[in-house]
Amino acid sequence: MGNIEFAEFGIVVNEEQQFSVWPTHLRLPPGCRFAGPVGTNLEMQVLIQQQFIETTPATYITPDGRFRNSQQAD
């Protein structure tokens, strides 16, 4: 394995819309895809901090229809 300082990294996103930095030479984890530019590990960490907002995973915020017809309590 090569020197990690010179490895190329990219930003990956999973099905839950969570972002992370991942080495481009490794196989992606199931359900992940590359999203955006590539660069050094540090460059990608900085990019995530600057441009990506930490959010609740998608499955926790996707409405499932159970409460669609309910009424709000006063």
C-alpha positions as CSV (number, residue, x, y, z in Angstrom):
1,M,0.0,0.0,0.0
2,G,1.3,3.5,-0.9
3,N,1.9,6.4,1.3
4,I,-1.4,7.7,2.7
5,E,-0.2,11.3,2.4
6,F,-0.1,11.0,-1.3
7,A,-3.3,8.9,-1.8
8,E,-6.2,10.5,-3.6
9,F,-9.4,10.8,-1.6
10,G,-13.0,11.7,-2.6
11,I,-16.2,12.6,-0.8
12,V,-18.7,9.8,-0.7
13,V,-22.4,9.9,0.2
14,N,-24.5,7.0,1.4
15,E,-28.2,6.2,1.1
16,E,-28.8,8.2,4.3
17,Q,-27.3,11.3,2.7
18,Q,-24.3,11.2,5.1
19,F,-21.0,12.4,3.7
20,S,-17.5,11.1,4.4
21,V,-14.0,11.0,2.9
22,W,-12.9,7.8,1.2
23,P,-9.7,6.7,-0.6
24,T,-10.4,6.6,-4.3
25,H,-8.4,3.4,-4.8
26,L,-10.5,1.4,-2.4
27,R,-13.9,-0.3,-3.2
28,L,-16.8,1.8,-1.9
29,P,-18.9,0.5,0.9
30,P,-22.3,-0.9,-0.2
31,G,-24.8,2.0,-0.8
32,C,-22.1,4.6,-1.2
33,R,-21.2,6.7,-4.3
34,F,-18.6,9.4,-4.9
35,A,-20.0,12.9,-4.9
36,G,-17.7,15.8,-5.8
37,P,-14.1,16.5,-6.4
38,V,-11.0,14.5,-5.4
39,G,-7.9,15.6,-3.6
40,T,-5.8,14.9,-0.4
41,N,-7.5,13.6,2.7
42,L,-7.0,17.1,4.4
43,E,-8.5,18.9,1.4
44,M,-11.6,16.7,1.4
45,Q,-12.0,17.1,5.2
46,V,-11.9,20.8,4.8
47,L,-14.3,20.7,1.9
48,I,-16.8,18.7,4.0
49,Q,-16.5,21.2,6.9
50,Q,-17.0,24.2,4.5
51,Q,-19.7,22.9,2.2
52,F,-21.6,20.1,3.7
53,I,-24.1,20.4,6.6
54,E,-24.4,17.6,9.1
55,T,-28.0,16.3,9.0
56,T,-30.2,13.7,10.3
57,P,-30.1,10.5,8.2
58,A,-32.7,10.4,5.5
59,T,-34.6,7.5,6.9
60,Y,-35.4,9.5,10.0
61,I,-36.8,12.4,8.1
62,T,-38.6,10.7,5.2
63,P,-42.4,10.7,5.9
64,D,-43.8,7.2,5.8
65,G,-47.5,8.2,5.5
66,R,-48.7,6.9,8.8
67,F,-49.7,10.3,10.1
68,R,-50.8,11.9,6.8
69,N,-54.5,12.1,7.8
70,S,-54.0,12.9,11.5
71,Q,-54.9,16.3,13.0
72,Q,-52.7,18.4,15.2
73,A,-53.7,18.6,18.9
74,D,-54.6,22.0,20.2
